[in-house]
Amino acid sequence: MACFQCGAVQTDPVKGASPWARLVVKDEQVLICPQCQHANPDWKLLGDRCPYCASSRLSKVMGSVVCRGCGRDFERTPSF
């Protein structure tokens, strides 16, 4: 998967935590590379928020968005 901002491709990680960050933007899970995180300190503001607790710690799992803050999952209704 490529970086949501610059298109850089994620390489195989070394041991330990990945420096790449996950974010849900417009109901799609995306990655942000370390360089884009550094270049834009407000990168977390780009992401969606939980409608229950307003957390930005979201993941996409089998079509639903799951909040890692409060544990709730929800499906977004498409906006036409």
Biopython code that builds the backbone (N, CA, C, O; Angstrom):
import numpy as np
from Bio.PDB.StructureBuilder import StructureBuilder

atoms = [
    (1, "MET", "N", (0.851, -1.170, 0.000)),
    (1, "MET", "CA", (0.000, 0.000, 0.000)),
    (1, "MET", "C", (0.901, 1.239, 0.000)),
    (1, "MET", "O", (1.958, 1.256, 0.632)),
    (2, "ALA", "N", (0.466, 2.256, -0.712)),
    (2, "ALA", "CA", (1.255, 3.485, -0.842)),
    (2, "ALA", "C", (0.803, 4.539, 0.169)),
    (2, "ALA", "O", (-0.299, 4.472, 0.712)),
    (3, "CYS", "N", (1.678, 5.504, 0.402)),
    (3, "CYS", "CA", (1.365, 6.614, 1.295)),
    (3, "CYS", "C", (0.210, 7.422, 0.709)),
    (3, "CYS", "O", (0.205, 7.749, -0.477)),
    (4, "PHE", "N", (-0.755, 7.735, 1.547)),
    (4, "PHE", "CA", (-1.929, 8.512, 1.159)),
    (4, "PHE", "C", (-1.548, 9.899, 0.636)),
    (4, "PHE", "O", (-2.231, 10.433, -0.238)),
    (5, "GLN", "N", (-0.491, 10.477, 1.147)),
    (5, "GLN", "CA", (-0.105, 11.844, 0.791)),
    (5, "GLN", "C", (0.833, 11.912, -0.403)),
    (5, "GLN", "O", (0.566, 12.646, -1.354)),
    (6, "CYS", "N", (1.942, 11.149, -0.368)),
    (6, "CYS", "CA", (2.976, 11.305, -1.400)),
    (6, "CYS", "C", (3.071, 10.135, -2.365)),
    (6, "CYS", "O", (3.714, 10.255, -3.408)),
    (7, "GLY", "N", (2.451, 9.010, -2.049)),
    (7, "GLY", "CA", (2.482, 7.856, -2.936)),
    (7, "GLY", "C", (3.669, 6.938, -2.742)),
    (7, "GLY", "O", (3.806, 5.960, -3.477)),
    (8, "ALA", "N", (4.541, 7.219, -1.771)),
    (8, "ALA", "CA", (5.683, 6.339, -1.501)),
    (8, "ALA", "C", (5.166, 4.957, -1.123)),
    (8, "ALA", "O", (4.168, 4.834, -0.413)),
    (9, "VAL", "N", (5.840, 3.929, -1.595)),
    (9, "VAL", "CA", (5.427, 2.563, -1.331)),
    (9, "VAL", "C", (6.103, 2.055, -0.073)),
    (9, "VAL", "O", (7.308, 2.225, 0.114)),
    (10, "GLN", "N", (5.308, 1.428, 0.791)),
    (10, "GLN", "CA", (5.851, 0.870, 2.032)),
    (10, "GLN", "C", (6.715, -0.333, 1.700)),
    (10, "GLN", "O", (6.322, -1.189, 0.907)),
    (11, "THR", "N", (7.891, -0.397, 2.309)),
    (11, "THR", "CA", (8.786, -1.525, 2.108)),
    (11, "THR", "C", (8.607, -2.526, 3.243)),
    (11, "THR", "O", (7.919, -2.239, 4.223)),
    (12, "ASP", "N", (9.214, -3.683, 3.115)),
    (12, "ASP", "CA", (9.127, -4.679, 4.175)),
    (12, "ASP", "C", (9.684, -4.084, 5.467)),
    (12, "ASP", "O", (10.781, -3.526, 5.479)),
    (13, "PRO", "N", (8.923, -4.208, 6.551)),
    (13, "PRO", "CA", (9.370, -3.596, 7.803)),
    (13, "PRO", "C", (10.536, -4.355, 8.434)),
    (13, "PRO", "O", (10.688, -5.564, 8.258)),
    (14, "VAL", "N", (11.340, -3.618, 9.161)),
    (14, "VAL", "CA", (12.376, -4.242, 9.979)),
    (14, "VAL", "C", (11.709, -4.643, 11.288)),
    (14, "VAL", "O", (10.544, -4.315, 11.517)),
    (15, "LYS", "N", (12.430, -5.342, 12.139)),
    (15, "LYS", "CA", (11.846, -5.741, 13.420)),
    (15, "LYS", "C", (11.458, -4.513, 14.227)),
    (15, "LYS", "O", (12.115, -3.474, 14.173)),
    (16, "GLY", "N", (10.373, -4.661, 14.976)),
    (16, "GLY", "CA", (9.905, -3.556, 15.801)),
    (16, "GLY", "C", (8.673, -2.896, 15.203)),
    (16, "GLY", "O", (8.124, -3.351, 14.200)),
    (17, "ALA", "N", (8.263, -1.833, 15.834)),
    (17, "ALA", "CA", (7.064, -1.115, 15.399)),
    (17, "ALA", "C", (7.316, -0.390, 14.078)),
    (17, "ALA", "O", (8.400, 0.147, 13.853)),
    (18, "SER", "N", (6.324, -0.382, 13.226)),
    (18, "SER", "CA", (6.440, 0.298, 11.945)),
    (18, "SER", "C", (6.337, 1.808, 12.142)),
    (18, "SER", "O", (5.503, 2.272, 12.920)),
    (19, "PRO", "N", (7.172, 2.578, 11.450)),
    (19, "PRO", "CA", (7.066, 4.034, 11.546)),
    (19, "PRO", "C", (5.901, 4.586, 10.719)),
    (19, "PRO", "O", (5.568, 5.765, 10.835)),
    (20, "TRP", "N", (5.288, 3.753, 9.897)),
    (20, "TRP", "CA", (4.141, 4.169, 9.098)),
    (20, "TRP", "C", (2.908, 4.198, 9.989)),
    (20, "TRP", "O", (2.752, 3.354, 10.871)),
    (21, "ALA", "N", (2.032, 5.172, 9.755)),
    (21, "ALA", "CA", (0.820, 5.311, 10.556)),
    (21, "ALA", "C", (-0.403, 4.951, 9.723)),
    (21, "ALA", "O", (-0.442, 5.186, 8.515)),
    (22, "ARG", "N", (-1.407, 4.372, 10.393)),
    (22, "ARG", "CA", (-2.687, 4.068, 9.751)),
    (22, "ARG", "C", (-3.679, 5.164, 10.083)),
    (22, "ARG", "O", (-3.635, 5.773, 11.152)),
    (23, "LEU", "N", (-4.576, 5.397, 9.135)),
    (23, "LEU", "CA", (-5.585, 6.424, 9.304)),
    (23, "LEU", "C", (-6.780, 6.040, 8.443)),
    (23, "LEU", "O", (-6.601, 5.485, 7.359)),
    (24, "VAL", "N", (-7.982, 6.321, 8.897)),
    (24, "VAL", "CA", (-9.172, 6.114, 8.080)),
    (24, "VAL", "C", (-9.594, 7.484, 7.555)),
    (24, "VAL", "O", (-9.885, 8.398, 8.327)),
    (25, "VAL", "N", (-9.622, 7.608, 6.227)),
    (25, "VAL", "CA", (-9.987, 8.852, 5.561)),
    (25, "VAL", "C", (-11.107, 8.551, 4.577)),
    (25, "VAL", "O", (-10.946, 7.725, 3.678)),
    (26, "LYS", "N", (-12.231, 9.215, 4.746)),
    (26, "LYS", "CA", (-13.402, 9.001, 3.892)),
    (26, "LYS", "C", (-13.756, 7.516, 3.824)),
    (26, "LYS", "O", (-14.026, 6.973, 2.753)),
    (27, "ASP", "N", (-13.747, 6.877, 4.991)),
    (27, "ASP", "CA", (-14.111, 5.470, 5.162)),
    (27, "ASP", "C", (-13.142, 4.479, 4.535)),
    (27, "ASP", "O", (-13.477, 3.301, 4.413)),
    (28, "GLU", "N", (-11.963, 4.911, 4.138)),
    (28, "GLU", "CA", (-10.952, 4.014, 3.601)),
    (28, "GLU", "C", (-9.718, 4.061, 4.479)),
    (28, "GLU", "O", (-9.275, 5.134, 4.889)),
    (29, "GLN", "N", (-9.161, 2.886, 4.769)),
    (29, "GLN", "CA", (-7.938, 2.844, 5.568)),
    (29, "GLN", "C", (-6.762, 3.188, 4.669)),
    (29, "GLN", "O", (-6.617, 2.627, 3.584)),
    (30, "VAL", "N", (-5.920, 4.114, 5.125)),
    (30, "VAL", "CA", (-4.759, 4.555, 4.366)),
    (30, "VAL", "C", (-3.529, 4.525, 5.271)),
    (30, "VAL", "O", (-3.636, 4.408, 6.492)),
    (31, "LEU", "N", (-2.375, 4.633, 4.650)),
    (31, "LEU", "CA", (-1.115, 4.723, 5.379)),
    (31, "LEU", "C", (-0.495, 6.096, 5.146)),
    (31, "LEU", "O", (-0.667, 6.698, 4.086)),
    (32, "ILE", "N", (0.224, 6.579, 6.147)),
    (32, "ILE", "CA", (0.974, 7.827, 6.051)),
    (32, "ILE", "C", (2.428, 7.487, 6.348)),
    (32, "ILE", "O", (2.736, 6.928, 7.401)),
    (33, "CYS", "N", (3.321, 7.825, 5.421)),
    (33, "CYS", "CA", (4.738, 7.499, 5.598)),
    (33, "CYS", "C", (5.367, 8.404, 6.659)),
    (33, "CYS", "O", (4.815, 9.459, 6.975)),
    (34, "PRO", "N", (6.500, 8.009, 7.203)),
    (34, "PRO", "CA", (7.164, 8.809, 8.238)),
    (34, "PRO", "C", (7.534, 10.217, 7.763)),
    (34, "PRO", "O", (7.460, 11.171, 8.537)),
    (35, "GLN", "N", (7.930, 10.348, 6.497)),
    (35, "GLN", "CA", (8.313, 11.664, 5.985)),
    (35, "GLN", "C", (7.111, 12.608, 5.947)),
    (35, "GLN", "O", (7.239, 13.780, 6.303)),
    (36, "CYS", "N", (5.944, 12.115, 5.519)),
    (36, "CYS", "CA", (4.746, 12.961, 5.474)),
    (36, "CYS", "C", (4.249, 13.282, 6.884)),
    (36, "CYS", "O", (3.725, 14.370, 7.121)),
    (37, "GLN", "N", (4.410, 12.346, 7.817)),
    (37, "GLN", "CA", (4.057, 12.637, 9.215)),
    (37, "GLN", "C", (4.910, 13.775, 9.747)),
    (37, "GLN", "O", (4.420, 14.671, 10.434)),
    (38, "HIS", "N", (6.203, 13.725, 9.417)),
    (38, "HIS", "CA", (7.127, 14.758, 9.886)),
    (38, "HIS", "C", (6.848, 16.099, 9.202)),
    (38, "HIS", "O", (6.895, 17.147, 9.847)),
    (39, "ALA", "N", (6.559, 16.066, 7.897)),
    (39, "ALA", "CA", (6.325, 17.295, 7.130)),
    (39, "ALA", "C", (5.025, 17.991, 7.531)),
    (39, "ALA", "O", (4.919, 19.215, 7.450)),
    (40, "ASN", "N", (4.032, 17.202, 7.965)),
    (40, "ASN", "CA", (2.740, 17.774, 8.351)),
    (40, "ASN", "C", (2.388, 17.290, 9.752)),
    (40, "ASN", "O", (1.754, 16.244, 9.893)),
    (41, "PRO", "N", (2.779, 18.019, 10.788)),
    (41, "PRO", "CA", (2.501, 17.597, 12.159)),
    (41, "PRO", "C", (1.008, 17.441, 12.465)),
    (41, "PRO", "O", (0.645, 16.762, 13.426)),
    (42, "ASP", "N", (0.151, 18.052, 11.670)),
    (42, "ASP", "CA", (-1.299, 17.943, 11.870)),
    (42, "ASP", "C", (-1.925, 16.841, 11.023)),
    (42, "ASP", "O", (-3.123, 16.886, 10.744)),
    (43, "TRP", "N", (-1.128, 15.846, 10.607)),
    (43, "TRP", "CA", (-1.630, 14.803, 9.712)),
    (43, "TRP", "C", (-2.817, 14.047, 10.302)),
    (43, "TRP", "O", (-3.662, 13.557, 9.553)),
    (44, "LYS", "N", (-2.898, 13.942, 11.626)),
    (44, "LYS", "CA", (-4.010, 13.210, 12.249)),
    (44, "LYS", "C", (-5.349, 13.896, 12.011)),
    (44, "LYS", "O", (-6.392, 13.246, 12.081)),
    (45, "LEU", "N", (-5.339, 15.183, 11.735)),
    (45, "LEU", "CA", (-6.575, 15.919, 11.487)),
    (45, "LEU", "C", (-7.205, 15.554, 10.147)),
    (45, "LEU", "O", (-8.365, 15.887, 9.901)),
    (46, "LEU", "N", (-6.460, 14.874, 9.278)),
    (46, "LEU", "CA", (-6.976, 14.455, 7.973)),
    (46, "LEU", "C", (-7.963, 13.301, 8.092)),
    (46, "LEU", "O", (-8.767, 13.074, 7.188)),
    (47, "GLY", "N", (-7.908, 12.576, 9.195)),
    (47, "GLY", "CA", (-8.698, 11.354, 9.354)),
    (47, "GLY", "C", (-10.125, 11.583, 9.812)),
    (47, "GLY", "O", (-10.478, 12.637, 10.340)),
    (48, "ASP", "N", (-10.936, 10.547, 9.588)),
    (48, "ASP", "CA", (-12.312, 10.543, 10.078)),
    (48, "ASP", "C", (-12.303, 10.438, 11.600)),
    (48, "ASP", "O", (-11.275, 10.127, 12.203)),
    (49, "ARG", "N", (-13.439, 10.695, 12.207)),
    (49, "ARG", "CA", (-13.593, 10.598, 13.659)),
    (49, "ARG", "C", (-14.757, 9.686, 13.998)),
    (49, "ARG", "O", (-15.708, 9.558, 13.226)),
    (50, "CYS", "N", (-14.675, 9.060, 15.151)),
    (50, "CYS", "CA", (-15.740, 8.198, 15.651)),
    (50, "CYS", "C", (-16.966, 9.061, 15.973)),
    (50, "CYS", "O", (-16.840, 10.089, 16.638)),
    (51, "PRO", "N", (-18.157, 8.646, 15.503)),
    (51, "PRO", "CA", (-19.354, 9.435, 15.810)),
    (51, "PRO", "C", (-19.789, 9.315, 17.271)),
    (51, "PRO", "O", (-20.639, 10.081, 17.723)),
    (52, "TYR", "N", (-19.216, 8.363, 18.014)),
    (52, "TYR", "CA", (-19.596, 8.158, 19.411)),
    (52, "TYR", "C", (-18.679, 8.880, 20.382)),
    (52, "TYR", "O", (-19.150, 9.508, 21.330)),
    (53, "CYS", "N", (-17.354, 8.796, 20.151)),
    (53, "CYS", "CA", (-16.415, 9.389, 21.115)),
    (53, "CYS", "C", (-15.477, 10.421, 20.493)),
    (53, "CYS", "O", (-14.670, 11.021, 21.202)),
    (54, "ALA", "N", (-15.569, 10.633, 19.198)),
    (54, "ALA", "CA", (-14.758, 11.605, 18.452)),
    (54, "ALA", "C", (-13.278, 11.235, 18.339)),
    (54, "ALA", "O", (-12.462, 12.075, 17.962)),
    (55, "SER", "N", (-12.927, 10.003, 18.656)),
    (55, "SER", "CA", (-11.542, 9.553, 18.524)),
    (55, "SER", "C", (-11.171, 9.435, 17.043)),
    (55, "SER", "O", (-12.017, 9.120, 16.207)),
    (56, "SER", "N", (-9.913, 9.690, 16.735)),
    (56, "SER", "CA", (-9.415, 9.490, 15.372)),
    (56, "SER", "C", (-8.713, 8.142, 15.229)),
    (56, "SER", "O", (-8.183, 7.832, 14.162)),
    (57, "ARG", "N", (-8.705, 7.342, 16.286)),
    (57, "ARG", "CA", (-8.047, 6.028, 16.277)),
    (57, "ARG", "C", (-8.992, 4.990, 15.679)),
    (57, "ARG", "O", (-9.591, 4.193, 16.400)),
    (58, "LEU", "N", (-9.119, 5.010, 14.346)),
    (58, "LEU", "CA", (-10.051, 4.137, 13.650)),
    (58, "LEU", "C", (-9.308, 3.138, 12.776)),
    (58, "LEU", "O", (-8.200, 3.405, 12.310)),
    (59, "SER", "N", (-9.934, 1.982, 12.559)),
    (59, "SER", "CA", (-9.437, 0.965, 11.640)),
    (59, "SER", "C", (-10.606, 0.477, 10.812)),
    (59, "SER", "O", (-11.756, 0.537, 11.246)),
    (60, "LYS", "N", (-10.309, -0.006, 9.624)),
    (60, "LYS", "CA", (-11.350, -0.575, 8.783)),
    (60, "LYS", "C", (-11.222, -2.087, 8.844)),
    (60, "LYS", "O", (-10.164, -2.644, 8.553)),
    (61, "VAL", "N", (-12.327, -2.755, 9.232)),
    (61, "VAL", "CA", (-12.326, -4.207, 9.385)),
    (61, "VAL", "C", (-13.562, -4.778, 8.706)),
    (61, "VAL", "O", (-14.684, -4.525, 9.146)),
    (62, "MET", "N", (-13.371, -5.535, 7.654)),
    (62, "MET", "CA", (-14.455, -6.226, 6.950)),
    (62, "MET", "C", (-15.644, -5.309, 6.641)),
    (62, "MET", "O", (-16.792, -5.664, 6.909)),
    (63, "GLY", "N", (-15.365, -4.140, 6.081)),
    (63, "GLY", "CA", (-16.415, -3.237, 5.660)),
    (63, "GLY", "C", (-16.923, -2.282, 6.718)),
    (63, "GLY", "O", (-17.632, -1.330, 6.393)),
    (64, "SER", "N", (-16.583, -2.509, 7.962)),
    (64, "SER", "CA", (-17.000, -1.618, 9.037)),
    (64, "SER", "C", (-15.798, -0.833, 9.536)),
    (64, "SER", "O", (-14.656, -1.280, 9.431)),
    (65, "VAL", "N", (-16.072, 0.325, 10.071)),
    (65, "VAL", "CA", (-15.026, 1.114, 10.709)),
    (65, "VAL", "C", (-15.112, 0.829, 12.204)),
    (65, "VAL", "O", (-16.186, 0.908, 12.798)),
    (66, "VAL", "N", (-13.976, 0.498, 12.803)),
    (66, "VAL", "CA", (-13.910, 0.161, 14.221)),
    (66, "VAL", "C", (-13.098, 1.229, 14.942)),
    (66, "VAL", "O", (-11.998, 1.583, 14.520)),
    (67, "CYS", "N", (-13.655, 1.733, 16.029)),
    (67, "CYS", "CA", (-12.969, 2.739, 16.833)),
    (67, "CYS", "C", (-12.096, 2.026, 17.856)),
    (67, "CYS", "O", (-12.587, 1.214, 18.640)),
    (68, "ARG", "N", (-10.814, 2.326, 17.848)),
    (68, "ARG", "CA", (-9.914, 1.750, 18.845)),
    (68, "ARG", "C", (-9.956, 2.535, 20.134)),
    (68, "ARG", "O", (-9.340, 2.134, 21.121)),
    (69, "GLY", "N", (-10.676, 3.655, 20.147)),
    (69, "GLY", "CA", (-10.838, 4.454, 21.357)),
    (69, "GLY", "C", (-11.929, 3.889, 22.254)),
    (69, "GLY", "O", (-11.691, 3.617, 23.431)),
    (70, "CYS", "N", (-13.145, 3.710, 21.689)),
    (70, "CYS", "CA", (-14.274, 3.236, 22.503)),
    (70, "CYS", "C", (-14.685, 1.806, 22.172)),
    (70, "CYS", "O", (-15.503, 1.223, 22.883)),
    (71, "GLY", "N", (-14.130, 1.228, 21.100)),
    (71, "GLY", "CA", (-14.417, -0.162, 20.764)),
    (71, "GLY", "C", (-15.650, -0.375, 19.904)),
    (71, "GLY", "O", (-15.939, -1.511, 19.527)),
    (72, "ARG", "N", (-16.378, 0.669, 19.586)),
    (72, "ARG", "CA", (-17.595, 0.508, 18.774)),
    (72, "ARG", "C", (-17.238, 0.372, 17.301)),
    (72, "ARG", "O", (-16.215, 0.875, 16.837)),
    (73, "ASP", "N", (-18.110, -0.323, 16.584)),
    (73, "ASP", "CA", (-17.945, -0.384, 15.140)),
    (73, "ASP", "C", (-19.195, 0.180, 14.484)),
    (73, "ASP", "O", (-20.282, 0.156, 15.060)),
    (74, "PHE", "N", (-19.021, 0.686, 13.276)),
    (74, "PHE", "CA", (-20.120, 1.326, 12.591)),
    (74, "PHE", "C", (-19.865, 1.303, 11.101)),
    (74, "PHE", "O", (-18.718, 1.238, 10.658)),
    (75, "GLU", "N", (-20.922, 1.357, 10.340)),
    (75, "GLU", "CA", (-20.842, 1.475, 8.898)),
    (75, "GLU", "C", (-21.297, 2.864, 8.521)),
    (75, "GLU", "O", (-22.298, 3.364, 9.035)),
    (76, "ARG", "N", (-20.578, 3.470, 7.644)),
    (76, "ARG", "CA", (-20.966, 4.795, 7.180)),
    (76, "ARG", "C", (-22.007, 4.635, 6.082)),
    (76, "ARG", "O", (-21.957, 3.680, 5.307)),
    (77, "THR", "N", (-22.929, 5.548, 6.018)),
    (77, "THR", "CA", (-23.874, 5.541, 4.927)),
    (77, "THR", "C", (-23.307, 6.393, 3.811)),
    (77, "THR", "O", (-22.832, 7.504, 4.049)),
    (78, "PRO", "N", (-23.357, 5.874, 2.590)),
    (78, "PRO", "CA", (-22.775, 6.648, 1.490)),
    (78, "PRO", "C", (-23.508, 7.967, 1.288)),
    (78, "PRO", "O", (-24.734, 8.028, 1.389)),
    (79, "SER", "N", (-22.757, 9.010, 1.005)),
    (79, "SER", "CA", (-23.365, 10.308, 0.731)),
    (79, "SER", "C", (-23.346, 10.520, -0.784)),
    (79, "SER", "O", (-22.294, 10.480, -1.423)),
    (80, "PHE", "N", (-24.507, 10.741, -1.322)),
    (80, "PHE", "CA", (-24.615, 10.915, -2.782)),
    (80, "PHE", "C", (-24.829, 12.365, -3.123)),
    (80, "PHE", "O", (-24.944, 12.713, -4.298)),
]
sb = StructureBuilder()
sb.init_structure("model")
sb.init_model(0)
sb.init_chain("A")
sb.init_seg("    ")
for serial, (resi, resn, name, xyz) in enumerate(atoms, 1):
    if name == "N":
        sb.init_residue(resn, " ", resi, " ")
    sb.init_atom(name, np.array(xyz, "f"), 0.0, 1.0, " ", f" {name:<3s}", serial, name[0])
structure = sb.get_structure()
